[in-house]
Amino acid sequence: MASQILLRYVASSAAKTGRLCLTGRTSTLRQWYTAPVHKLDKYSPEIVESDWYSWWQQRGLFDPKKVDNASNADEFSMLLPPPNVTGVLHIGHALTLSIQDAIARWNRMHGRSVNWIPGTDHAGISMQTVVEKKLERETGKTRHDLGRQAFIDKVWEWKHEHGDRIKQQTKSLGASLNWNEEYFTMDPRHSQLVRDAFIRLYDDGLIYRSTKMVSWSCALQSVISDIEVDKIPTEGRTLIEVPGTKAKVEFGVLHMVEFPIVDPAPHGPLSVRVETTRPETMLGDVALAICSRDDRYKGLEGKYVVHPLLAREIPIIHDDDLVNPEFGTGVITPAHDENDYACAQRHGLLVVPVFGPAGTVVDNPHFSDYIGKSRWETRRKVISDLKDTSAYLGSRDAETSVVSKCSRSGDIIEPMLMPQWYLRCSEMAKTADDLVQRGNVSLIPKRQQATWHSWLTETEDWCVSRQLWWGHRIPVYHVRWEGSITVDSWVAATSEEQARAKALNKLSAGEKDLLVSTTEGGAVCTVTQDEDVLDTWFSSGLLPLLAFNHASNSKMSSLDPDTCAQGPSKASLSTVLETGQDILFFWVARMTMLCTYFAQIPPFSTVLLHPMVRDAQGRKMSKSLGNVIDPMDVINGAELSKLQDTLRRGYLSGQELKRGTKELAKMYPNGFQQFGADALRFTLLLYTQQTQQINMSLDGVRASYHFCNKLWNTFRFIHMHADKLEIHTDHVDQNSNKQWFADINDRELTVFDRALLSRLHGMLHTYHSAMEAYRLAAAAEAVRVFVQRDLCDRYIEICKLSLFGNQNATNQVSIAD
């Protein structure tokens, strides 16, 4: 006859802890508090999960333990990658939270002091765009109508009204974060850190100003980072919707144009044919390049061709680095093409900009008929004008091409030469690479080391400036002294007064004498702060210094070189960073470079990278495809109409909305069932076994929901038959410190009890080994198999026979659902 002792153990454990959650929520196993227990006839995740978070927070279970003289092994610290303050929780956030929460709770259950710190990013471009659209919609005004400070005040108003939305969604997932240390990347502490870091880097000669080719968003009128550029491959003629245009714009087409040769050689070619996908930039052509190995154009170098639009001569040059002999020729437009600009630098060619920051033709007397026109209007007029001169030879589909699109605005990226601020990265990148190669920082999975090494050995200087109003304004000032001579300089400073003093110290003795000798009281000094703000990746790259660098006695992190030189007491500022592999370079590598430069130790010792989450068919999740899975809809449930309403509130075009709505109805005709947070979290942990990309399906969540239901019914079964099990759950000693197995008599154990204990021992060994190696999918699968197969399907069924006899066993509560 099977023993009931183990069932008593399970029941008493449940009474003491209140709830067994396989995603790691039970962090109170050794603390006998009275926990919320819901006695329901049917499993309801909404009710079961409703009051746990407040219960956890009221008891301070997420706060790090205060341990004097604790060793590094007793402490565990981790930073939550900050979501945008403008955003809502998406499936990538849910994956990160599920993984990090399991790791944090596992470390707490091992007695470590865990400090898992949350925060939000000020999201420069996103936030400014959201508030600008709101302002225009409600008042019809632009930010320029308000002025800089008034607009920034409006942004802060939006943040105070809506900024906690993603925080509440994070809590609904059960993330055990230390909210006492919550930060916002524009709060005073972080702003001071960012300002001090920039000034230190500038004074150390690592930040400089230069004019280079950048990715420019005409809609935002700002430089954007590479991660904010979507590369759209095209094969042949492709029509793409562009903001501000009524009709779609054509891409993927090569336009053929004839350039007449000046004084052609006898029996030689009379003209050179050029093919371009961007006829609108022809206004800025300054040369025509050919390959020296191309026999078709022998003898043409040094000659000139007549530009068919501008009716002026431009030189023919050899440039084998630029021109592919198979392609033929290329006109050089240095102001709007990175390769052309490099060619112009090699040959000393003039740079003629065609488009200004707004994406319209600049005021140039040679462009009289085009001034003020958009890029797409200019394209149409250029083609029309070329046809009038008979220089246009037609068009053909380009075999392959790539269109760069701004992910924030949907606008087409315009390469432009712009003066920007840059951070020299070569030495810091080498340090970051060495940390991984030497094993001071471990990357998981290990194959990412090759990507890390490749990026950091080929990295270019980082453009850290953005042409926005919302963000950390760059602390650099232009100081001009005007007297008998004029002296201009840039200095990094905390104020105009400090900037003036620094600029004065930079003057030579001779310059000071000339300026002081100026009549009527000396030279005039004007001090103007740069209008730009810093790239948000710069501020987020300093986060570990804010959260974990307590080298100084104050709570404020110190960047003072003398403080850093005293020597760190730990191997890294924090223990683990877990994030998506898609931002390995944009955030993780830059964080390593910046934090190591200032703290002299890396920001973390282990980097755990998860893959991108895609839909069940492996497609990137996109609203226009209708395949986006909102975690809150999975948790709370959502009818099809709600899913479609969410699409309508977005910024999709009519065609995209139609396609997305149709796809939603096809994939989710009945909407989303209410699965609860536990089922979603457990599913995401199981999905981490897919190391290349995660193909997300609701079928997996449904399976986890049934698993949670089975677990619920297991405890319901025990509570229903508490009397026969001799369990009195209402009178469990909450202050008992006895070991759970202390009252089990080995002699009373049956072969079934021993078999279950053996399985439990094996599962725990597998679980802990997997968690130590950050193989969370293996850990979750071990728990699932034990609970479902060994505990429920076998042991509980055998115990039914013991409790009720074979005849009545089938009449009892079934837990096989």
C-alpha positions in Angstrom: 0.0 0.0 0.0 1.5 3.3 -1.1 2.5 5.7 1.7 0.9 9.0 2.1 3.8 10.7 3.8 5.1 12.4 0.7 1.7 13.8 0.0 1.7 15.3 3.5 5.0 16.9 2.7 3.7 18.4 -0.5 0.6 19.7 1.2 2.5 21.2 4.1 5.0 22.8 1.8 2.1 24.3 -0.2 0.5 25.7 3.0 3.7 27.3 4.1 4.8 28.8 0.7 1.3 29.3 -0.7 2.1 28.6 -4.3 4.6 26.5 -6.3 5.7 28.4 -9.4 8.1 26.8 -11.8 9.2 30.1 -13.2 11.0 30.7 -9.9 8.6 32.8 -8.0 8.8 30.8 -4.8 11.6 32.6 -3.1 10.2 32.2 0.4 10.8 28.5 0.9 12.7 29.1 4.1 10.5 32.0 5.4 7.3 30.9 7.0 5.0 33.8 6.1 1.3 33.5 5.6 0.9 33.7 1.8 -2.2 34.2 -0.3 -4.0 30.9 -1.0 -7.0 30.8 -3.3 -9.4 27.9 -3.0 -11.0 27.7 -6.4 -12.9 25.0 -8.2 -11.1 25.8 -11.4 -7.6 27.2 -12.2 -7.8 30.9 -12.9 -4.5 32.6 -13.6 -6.1 36.0 -13.2 -7.1 35.3 -9.6 -4.1 33.2 -8.6 -1.6 35.8 -9.8 -3.5 38.9 -8.7 -2.2 39.6 -5.2 1.2 38.0 -5.1 3.3 40.9 -6.2 2.1 43.3 -3.5 2.6 40.4 -1.0 6.2 40.0 -2.1 6.9 43.7 -2.0 5.3 44.3 1.4 7.8 41.8 2.9 10.8 43.2 1.1 11.6 40.0 -0.6 13.1 41.7 -3.6 15.5 43.9 -1.6 19.2 42.8 -1.4 20.2 41.4 2.0 22.3 43.6 4.2 25.3 41.5 4.9 28.4 42.9 6.6 31.8 41.8 5.1 30.1 39.7 2.5 32.3 38.0 -0.1 31.7 38.5 -3.8 30.4 34.9 -3.8 27.6 36.0 -1.5 26.4 38.8 -3.7 24.7 38.8 -7.1 24.0 41.9 -9.1 22.3 42.4 -12.4 21.0 45.3 -14.5 17.7 45.1 -16.4 18.2 46.5 -19.9 16.1 49.7 -19.7 13.0 49.7 -21.9 12.0 53.0 -23.6 9.8 55.1 -21.4 7.5 55.6 -24.4 7.1 51.9 -25.0 4.9 49.1 -23.9 6.0 45.6 -23.0 6.8 43.5 -26.0 7.7 39.8 -26.3 11.4 40.6 -26.3 11.0 42.4 -22.9 9.0 39.4 -21.6 11.8 37.0 -22.6 14.4 39.1 -20.9 12.3 39.5 -17.7 11.5 35.8 -17.6 15.2 34.8 -18.0 16.5 37.3 -15.5 13.8 36.7 -13.0 14.6 33.0 -12.9 18.3 33.7 -12.5 17.6 36.3 -9.7 15.3 34.0 -7.7 17.6 31.0 -8.1 20.4 33.0 -6.6 18.2 34.2 -3.7 17.2 30.6 -2.9 20.9 29.9 -2.6 21.2 32.6 0.1 22.9 35.3 -1.9 22.2 38.9 -1.6 20.6 39.8 -5.0 20.4 43.3 -6.4 18.4 43.3 -9.6 18.0 46.9 -10.7 15.3 48.3 -13.0 15.0 51.5 -14.9 13.8 53.2 -18.1 15.6 54.9 -20.9 14.6 58.5 -21.9 14.4 57.3 -25.5 15.5 60.5 -27.2 14.1 60.1 -30.7 11.0 58.1 -29.7 10.0 60.4 -26.9 10.5 63.6 -28.9 8.5 62.1 -31.8 5.6 61.0 -29.5 5.3 64.4 -27.9 5.7 66.3 -31.2 2.8 64.3 -32.7 0.7 64.9 -29.6 1.4 68.6 -29.6 0.5 68.9 -33.3 -2.6 66.9 -32.9 -3.9 68.8 -29.9 -2.7 72.4 -30.6 -1.6 72.4 -34.3 1.8 73.7 -33.1 5.4 72.4 -33.7 8.1 72.3 -31.1 9.7 75.3 -32.8 6.6 77.3 -32.1 7.0 76.5 -28.4 10.8 76.9 -28.1 13.3 74.5 -26.7 12.7 74.8 -22.9 8.9 74.9 -23.2 8.9 71.8 -25.4 11.2 70.0 -22.9 8.7 70.9 -20.2 5.9 69.2 -22.3 8.1 66.1 -22.6 8.4 65.9 -18.8 4.7 66.3 -18.5 4.1 63.3 -20.8 6.7 61.3 -18.8 4.9 62.0 -15.5 1.5 61.1 -16.9 2.4 58.0 -18.9 5.9 56.9 -17.9 4.8 54.3 -15.4 2.9 52.2 -17.9 5.7 49.8 -18.8 6.6 49.6 -15.1 3.2 48.3 -14.2 3.3 45.8 -17.1 6.7 44.6 -15.8 5.2 44.0 -12.4 2.4 42.0 -14.0 5.0 39.5 -15.2 6.1 39.0 -11.6 9.7 40.3 -12.1 11.4 40.4 -8.6 13.2 43.7 -9.2 14.7 46.0 -6.5 12.4 49.0 -7.2 14.1 51.0 -4.5 17.1 51.5 -6.9 14.9 52.3 -9.9 16.5 54.9 -12.2 15.5 57.1 -15.2 18.3 58.0 -17.6 17.4 61.7 -17.4 17.2 61.9 -13.6 19.7 64.3 -11.9 22.2 61.5 -10.8 22.4 60.0 -14.2 22.5 63.4 -15.9 25.5 64.5 -13.8 27.3 61.2 -14.5 26.8 61.6 -18.2 28.0 65.2 -18.2 31.1 64.3 -16.1 31.9 61.3 -18.3 31.7 63.4 -21.5 33.9 66.2 -20.1 36.5 63.7 -18.9 36.6 61.9 -22.3 36.9 65.3 -24.1 39.6 66.5 -21.8 41.5 63.2 -22.3 41.4 63.8 -26.1 39.0 61.0 -26.9 36.1 63.2 -28.2 36.5 65.4 -31.2 34.4 67.3 -33.8 34.6 66.3 -37.5 32.6 66.5 -40.7 31.8 62.9 -41.9 29.2 61.0 -43.8 26.3 60.1 -41.5 22.9 58.4 -41.8 20.5 61.4 -41.8 16.7 61.2 -41.2 15.1 64.1 -43.0 11.9 63.5 -41.1 13.6 63.7 -37.7 16.2 66.1 -39.0 18.8 64.2 -37.0 21.6 61.7 -37.3 20.5 58.2 -36.3 22.5 55.1 -35.3 22.9 52.1 -37.5 20.5 50.0 -35.3 17.8 52.5 -36.1 18.2 51.9 -39.9 16.1 49.1 -41.5 17.8 47.6 -44.6 15.1 46.7 -47.2 16.5 44.5 -50.0 14.9 45.0 -53.4 15.1 43.0 -56.6 14.0 45.2 -59.5 11.4 47.9 -59.4 9.9 48.2 -56.0 7.3 50.8 -54.7 7.8 51.9 -51.1 5.6 54.3 -49.0 7.5 57.3 -47.8 6.2 59.8 -45.3 5.1 63.1 -46.8 4.4 61.7 -50.3 1.0 61.0 -51.7 2.2 58.2 -54.1 4.7 55.5 -53.4 8.2 56.1 -54.4 10.0 53.9 -56.9 13.3 52.1 -56.0 15.4 49.4 -57.5 15.6 51.0 -60.9 18.8 51.9 -62.8 18.4 55.1 -64.9 20.7 55.4 -67.9 22.2 58.8 -68.8 24.5 59.8 -71.6 27.5 62.2 -70.9 29.0 63.7 -74.1 32.8 63.7 -74.2 34.5 67.1 -74.7 36.8 66.9 -77.8 36.5 63.2 -78.4 39.4 61.4 -80.0 39.0 60.3 -83.7 37.4 57.0 -83.9 36.9 57.0 -80.1 33.7 57.1 -78.1 31.6 60.2 -78.3 30.0 59.8 -75.0 30.0 57.8 -71.8 26.9 56.1 -70.5 26.2 56.2 -66.8 23.7 54.2 -64.8 22.4 55.4 -61.4 19.6 54.5 -59.0 19.5 58.1 -57.7 19.2 60.6 -60.6 18.1 63.3 -58.1 21.7 63.6 -56.8 23.1 64.3 -60.2 23.0 68.0 -59.4 26.0 67.4 -57.1 28.1 65.5 -59.7 31.7 66.7 -59.7 33.5 64.0 -61.8 33.0 60.8 -63.8 35.0 57.8 -62.7 36.2 54.9 -64.8 38.3 51.8 -64.1 41.9 51.8 -65.5 41.5 48.1 -66.4 38.4 48.7 -68.6 39.5 48.7 -72.2 36.4 50.4 -73.3 37.5 53.7 -71.8 41.3 53.6 -72.6 42.6 57.1 -73.1 39.7 58.9 -71.5 41.4 59.8 -68.2 42.1 63.6 -68.0 39.4 64.4 -70.5 36.1 66.0 -69.7 32.4 65.3 -70.2 29.5 67.7 -70.4 27.0 67.3 -67.6 23.7 67.0 -69.3 21.7 68.9 -66.7 24.1 71.6 -65.5 25.8 72.2 -68.9 29.2 72.4 -67.4 32.3 70.2 -67.8 33.4 67.7 -65.2 36.6 65.6 -65.3 37.0 61.9 -66.1 39.2 60.2 -63.5 40.6 56.7 -62.8 39.5 55.2 -59.5 39.8 51.4 -59.4 38.7 51.3 -55.7 35.3 52.8 -56.6 34.5 51.5 -60.1 33.8 47.8 -60.8 34.8 47.1 -64.5 31.8 44.9 -64.9 29.5 47.8 -64.0 31.4 50.3 -66.1 31.4 53.9 -64.9 30.1 56.0 -62.0 29.5 59.7 -61.5 30.9 61.0 -58.3 28.5 62.8 -55.9 30.6 63.2 -52.8 28.0 65.0 -50.6 25.5 62.1 -50.6 27.4 58.8 -51.0 30.0 57.5 -48.6 32.1 55.8 -51.4 31.9 58.8 -53.6 33.1 61.0 -50.7 36.1 58.7 -50.1 36.8 59.0 -53.9 36.6 62.8 -53.7 39.0 62.8 -50.8 41.5 60.7 -52.8 41.3 63.0 -55.8 40.8 66.4 -54.1 37.4 66.9 -55.7 35.0 69.6 -54.6 32.0 68.5 -52.5 28.7 70.0 -53.6 25.7 69.3 -51.3 22.4 68.9 -53.1 19.9 68.4 -50.2 19.7 70.2 -46.9 18.6 68.8 -43.5 14.9 68.8 -44.4 15.6 66.7 -47.5 15.0 69.6 -50.0 17.4 71.0 -52.6 19.7 73.6 -51.1 19.8 77.3 -52.3 22.5 77.1 -54.9 22.4 79.4 -58.0 23.3 76.4 -60.2 20.1 74.6 -59.0 17.6 77.4 -59.7 14.8 75.2 -61.1 15.1 72.7 -58.3 15.6 74.8 -55.1 13.2 73.8 -52.3 12.0 70.7 -54.0 11.9 67.4 -52.1 14.2 64.5 -53.1 11.3 62.7 -54.9 10.1 65.8 -56.7 13.6 66.4 -57.8 13.9 62.9 -59.1 10.9 63.3 -61.3 12.0 66.7 -62.6 15.6 65.5 -63.3 14.3 62.5 -65.4 11.9 64.8 -67.2 14.6 67.4 -67.9 17.0 64.7 -69.1 14.4 63.4 -71.5 14.1 67.0 -72.9 17.9 67.0 -73.7 17.8 63.5 -75.2 20.4 62.5 -72.6 18.0 60.0 -70.9 18.5 56.5 -72.4 15.8 54.7 -70.4 15.8 52.6 -67.4 16.1 48.9 -66.3 15.5 46.9 -63.2 18.5 46.7 -60.8 19.3 43.1 -60.0 19.7 43.7 -56.3 19.8 46.9 -54.2 19.2 47.9 -50.6 17.0 50.8 -49.4 17.9 52.2 -46.0 14.8 53.3 -44.1 14.6 55.0 -40.7 12.9 52.6 -38.3 11.6 55.6 -36.2 9.9 57.7 -38.9 9.7 55.4 -41.9 11.6 58.0 -43.9 14.3 57.0 -46.4 17.8 57.6 -45.0 19.8 60.3 -46.8 23.6 60.0 -46.5 24.9 63.5 -45.7 28.1 65.2 -44.7 27.5 66.8 -41.3 29.7 68.1 -38.5 29.3 65.8 -35.5 30.9 64.8 -32.3 32.9 61.6 -32.3 34.4 59.3 -29.7 37.7 57.6 -30.5 37.1 53.9 -30.0 40.2 52.1 -31.1 42.0 51.8 -27.7 38.8 51.2 -25.7 37.7 48.6 -28.2 41.0 46.8 -27.9 40.6 46.7 -24.1 37.0 45.4 -24.4 38.1 42.7 -26.9 41.0 41.6 -24.7 38.7 41.2 -21.7 36.7 38.6 -23.6 39.8 36.9 -25.1 41.4 36.6 -21.7 38.3 35.3 -20.0 37.6 38.3 -17.7 34.2 38.6 -19.4 32.4 35.4 -20.6 30.0 35.5 -23.5 27.2 32.8 -23.6 26.8 31.3 -26.1 30.5 31.1 -26.7 30.2 31.4 -30.5 29.4 35.1 -30.0 33.1 35.7 -29.2 33.9 35.6 -32.9 31.3 38.3 -33.6 32.6 40.3 -30.6 36.2 40.1 -31.9 35.3 41.0 -35.4 33.3 44.1 -34.5 35.8 45.4 -32.0 38.8 45.0 -34.3 37.0 46.8 -37.1 35.1 49.4 -35.2 35.1 53.0 -36.3 34.8 56.1 -34.2 31.4 56.5 -32.7 29.2 59.5 -33.6 27.7 60.4 -30.3 25.7 63.6 -31.2 22.1 63.8 -32.2 20.1 66.8 -33.5 17.3 66.6 -31.0 16.0 68.7 -28.1 15.1 65.9 -25.7 18.1 64.2 -24.2 21.4 65.0 -22.5 22.5 68.2 -24.0 26.2 67.9 -25.0 28.3 69.9 -22.5 30.5 71.6 -25.1 30.7 75.3 -25.7 31.9 77.4 -28.6 33.9 80.3 -27.2 34.8 83.2 -29.5 37.2 86.0 -28.6 36.9 89.1 -30.8 39.3 92.0 -30.5 42.3 92.9 -32.6 42.2 89.2 -33.5 39.5 86.6 -33.5 40.0 83.3 -31.7 37.5 80.4 -31.8 37.7 77.3 -29.7 35.5 74.4 -28.4 35.7 73.4 -24.7 33.8 70.9 -22.6 32.5 72.4 -19.4 29.7 72.3 -16.8 28.7 75.9 -17.3 29.3 79.0 -19.4 31.6 80.4 -16.7 33.8 77.3 -16.6 33.8 77.2 -20.4 35.1 80.8 -20.6 37.8 80.0 -18.0 38.9 76.9 -19.9 39.0 78.7 -23.2 41.1 81.5 -21.7 43.6 78.9 -20.4 43.9 77.6 -24.0 45.0 80.9 -25.4 48.7 81.4 -26.0 50.5 84.3 -24.3 50.6 86.2 -27.5 46.9 85.8 -28.1 46.1 87.0 -24.6 48.3 90.1 -25.1 46.6 91.0 -28.4 43.1 90.5 -27.0 43.8 92.4 -23.7 45.3 95.3 -25.7 42.1 95.7 -27.6 40.6 99.2 -27.2 37.6 100.0 -25.0 38.1 97.5 -22.3 39.4 94.4 -24.0 38.1 91.7 -26.2 34.4 90.6 -26.5 33.8 87.0 -25.5 30.7 85.1 -26.6 30.0 81.6 -25.2 27.4 79.4 -26.9 26.5 75.8 -25.9 26.2 73.3 -28.7 22.5 72.6 -29.5 22.9 68.8 -30.0 22.2 66.1 -27.5 24.0 62.8 -26.9 23.1 59.5 -28.4 21.0 57.5 -25.9 23.5 54.6 -26.3 26.1 56.8 -24.7 24.1 57.4 -21.6 22.9 53.8 -21.3 26.5 52.7 -21.8 27.3 54.3 -18.4 24.5 52.6 -16.4 26.6 50.1 -14.5 28.7 53.0 -13.2 25.5 54.6 -11.9 24.0 51.4 -10.4 27.0 49.5 -9.1 30.1 51.6 -8.8 30.2 52.6 -5.1 33.9 53.4 -5.0 33.2 56.7 -3.4 31.7 57.2 0.0 28.7 59.0 -1.5 25.9 57.3 -3.4 27.0 59.2 -6.5 29.3 57.1 -8.7 32.8 58.6 -9.0 34.7 59.1 -12.3 37.7 60.7 -10.6 40.9 59.0 -11.9 42.4 59.0 -8.4 39.5 57.2 -7.0 39.6 54.5 -9.8 43.4 54.2 -9.3 42.9 53.0 -5.7 42.0 49.6 -7.1 38.7 47.8 -7.3 37.6 45.3 -4.7 35.7 43.2 -7.2 36.4 41.6 -10.5 33.5 43.5 -12.2 30.9 46.1 -11.3 28.1 43.5 -11.6 27.7 39.8 -12.0 25.7 39.1 -15.1 24.2 41.0 -18.0 21.4 39.3 -19.9 20.1 40.8 -23.1 19.4 40.2 -26.8 22.2 39.3 -29.1 21.0 42.0 -31.6 22.5 44.7 -29.3 25.8 43.0 -28.6 27.7 45.8 -30.3 25.4 48.8 -29.8 25.0 48.4 -26.1 27.1 45.6 -24.6 30.4 46.3 -26.3 30.0 50.1 -25.8 29.1 49.6 -22.1 32.2 47.5 -21.7 34.4 50.1 -23.4 33.0 53.1 -21.4 32.7 51.4 -17.9 36.1 49.8 -18.1 37.7 53.1 -19.1 36.3 54.8 -16.0 36.1 52.0 -13.4 39.2 50.1 -14.5 37.2 46.9 -14.2 34.5 45.5 -16.6 30.8 46.2 -16.0 30.0 42.5 -15.7 31.8 39.2 -15.6 29.2 37.2 -17.7 27.1 38.2 -20.7 24.1 35.9 -21.4 22.6 36.5 -24.9 19.2 35.4 -26.0 18.1 35.2 -29.7 15.5 37.3 -31.4 11.8 36.3 -31.0 10.0 35.7 -34.3 6.6 34.3 -35.1 5.9 30.6 -35.6 6.9 30.8 -39.3 10.2 32.4 -38.4 9.2 35.9 -39.7 10.2 39.1 -37.9 7.3 40.3 -35.8 5.7 43.3 -37.5 2.4 45.1 -37.0 2.1 45.3 -40.8 2.2 41.5 -40.9 -0.3 41.2 -38.1 2.0 38.7 -36.3 3.0 40.7 -33.2 2.3 38.9 -30.0 1.6 41.3 -27.1 2.6 39.7 -23.8 -0.3 41.5 -22.0 -2.8 40.0 -24.5 -1.3 36.6 -23.8 -1.5 37.1 -20.0 -5.0 38.8 -19.8 -6.6 37.4 -23.0 -7.8 39.4 -25.9 -10.6 39.1 -28.4 -9.9 39.5 -32.1 -11.5 42.9 -32.2 -9.2 44.2 -29.5 -6.1 42.9 -31.4 -7.3 44.6 -34.6 -8.1 47.9 -32.7 -4.5 47.9 -31.5 -3.3 47.8 -35.1 -5.6 50.7 -36.0 -4.2 52.9 -33.3 -0.7 52.4 -34.8 0.9 54.4 -37.6 0.4 51.9 -40.4 -0.5 52.8 -43.9 -3.9 51.9 -45.3 -2.5 48.9 -47.2 -0.4 47.7 -44.2 -3.4 48.0 -41.9 -5.5 46.0 -44.3 -2.9 43.3 -44.7 -2.2 43.2 -40.9 -5.9 43.0 -40.0 -6.5 40.2 -42.5 -3.5 38.2 -41.2 -4.6 38.6 -37.6 -8.1 37.2 -38.4 -6.4 34.3 -40.2 -3.9 33.4 -37.4 -6.1 34.2 -34.3 -9.7 34.0 -35.4 -10.8 33.6 -31.7 -8.3 36.0 -30.3 -6.0 35.1 -27.4 -7.1 32.9 -24.5 -6.2 34.2 -21.0 -3.1 32.2 -20.3 -1.6 34.1 -17.4 1.9 35.2 -16.7 3.2 31.9 -15.4 2.3 30.0 -18.6 4.0 32.7 -20.7 7.1 32.9 -18.6 7.5 29.1 -18.5 7.0 28.9 -22.3 9.7 31.5 -22.9 12.2 29.7 -20.7 11.6 26.5 -22.6 12.0 28.4 -25.9 15.6 29.4 -25.0 16.8 26.1 -26.3 16.4 27.7 -29.7 19.7 29.4 -29.8 19.6 31.0 -33.3 16.1 32.5 -33.2 13.0 31.8 -31.2 9.9 30.9 -33.3 7.1 31.9 -30.9 3.8 30.1 -31.1 0.7 30.3 -28.9 0.6 26.5 -29.0 3.6 26.5 -26.7 1.9 28.9 -24.3 -1.2 26.7 -24.3 0.8 23.7 -23.4 2.4 25.6 -20.5 -1.1 26.7 -19.4 -2.2 23.1 -19.2 0.9 22.3 -17.2 0.1 25.1 -14.7 -3.5 23.8 -14.6 -2.2 20.3 -13.8 0.0 21.7 -11.0 -3.0 23.6 -9.6 -5.2 20.5 -9.6 -2.5 18.5 -7.9 -2.6 20.8 -4.9 -6.4 21.0 -5.1 -6.5 17.3 -5.0 -4.4 17.3 -1.8 -6.4 20.0 -0.1 -9.7 18.3 -1.0 -8.6 15.1 0.8 -6.6 16.8 3.6 -8.5 14.8 6.3 -7.6 11.4 4.9 -4.0 12.6 4.6 -4.2 13.8 8.2 -3.2 17.3 7.1 -4.6 20.4 8.8 -3.5 23.2 6.5 -5.2 25.9 8.5 -3.0 25.1 11.5 0.3 24.7 9.9 3.1 26.0 12.1 4.3 29.0 10.2 7.3 29.4 12.5 8.5 25.9 12.1 12.1 25.6 11.1 12.1 21.8 10.8 13.5 20.3 7.7 10.6 19.1 5.6 11.8 15.5 5.5 12.8 15.4 9.1 9.6 13.6 10.2 9.7 10.9 7.5 10.5 7.4 8.7 12.5 5.5 6.1 10.8 2.3 7.2 7.4 3.6 6.2 8.5 4.5 2.6 7.2 2.2 -0.1 8.9 1.4 -3.3 6.8 4.1 -5.0 7.9 6.7 -2.4 11.6 5.7 -2.9 11.2 5.8 -6.7 9.7 9.3 -6.5 12.5 10.5 -4.2 15.0 9.1 -6.6 13.4 10.9 -9.5 13.3 14.1 -7.4 17.0 13.8 -6.5 17.8 13.3 -10.2 15.7 16.3 -11.2 17.3 18.6 -8.7 20.8 17.6 -9.8 19.9 18.3 -13.5 18.1 21.5 -12.5 20.9 23.0 -10.5 23.6 22.0 -13.0 21.6 23.6 -15.8 21.0 26.8 -13.8 24.7 27.1 -13.0 25.5 26.9 -16.7 22.6 29.3 -17.6 20.8 26.5 -19.6 17.4 27.6 -18.5 15.5 25.6 -21.0 17.1 22.4 -19.7 16.3 23.4 -16.1 12.6 24.2 -17.0 12.3 20.9 -18.9 13.6 18.9 -16.0 11.0 20.4 -13.7 8.2 19.9 -16.2 9.0 16.2 -16.8 9.3 15.5 -13.0 6.0 17.2 -12.1 4.0 16.0 -15.1 5.3 12.5 -15.5 6.7 11.4 -12.2 4.6 13.3 -9.7 1.2 13.7 -11.4 0.9 10.9 -13.9 2.5 8.2 -11.8 2.8 8.9 -8.1 -0.5 10.8 -7.6 -2.4 8.1 -9.5 -0.9 5.4 -7.3 -1.8 7.4 -4.2 -5.4 7.5 -5.3 -5.5 3.8 -5.1 -4.0 4.0 -1.6 -6.6 6.7 -0.5 -9.7 5.4 -2.1 -9.2 1.9 -3.2 -9.1 0.7 -6.8 -12.9 0.8 -7.2 -13.3 4.4 -6.3 -10.2 5.8 -7.8 -11.8 6.7 -11.0 -14.5 8.7 -9.3 -12.0 11.1 -7.7 -10.7 14.4 -9.0 -8.7 13.9 -12.2 -5.5 15.7 -12.6 -4.7 14.5 -16.0 -6.3 17.5 -17.7 
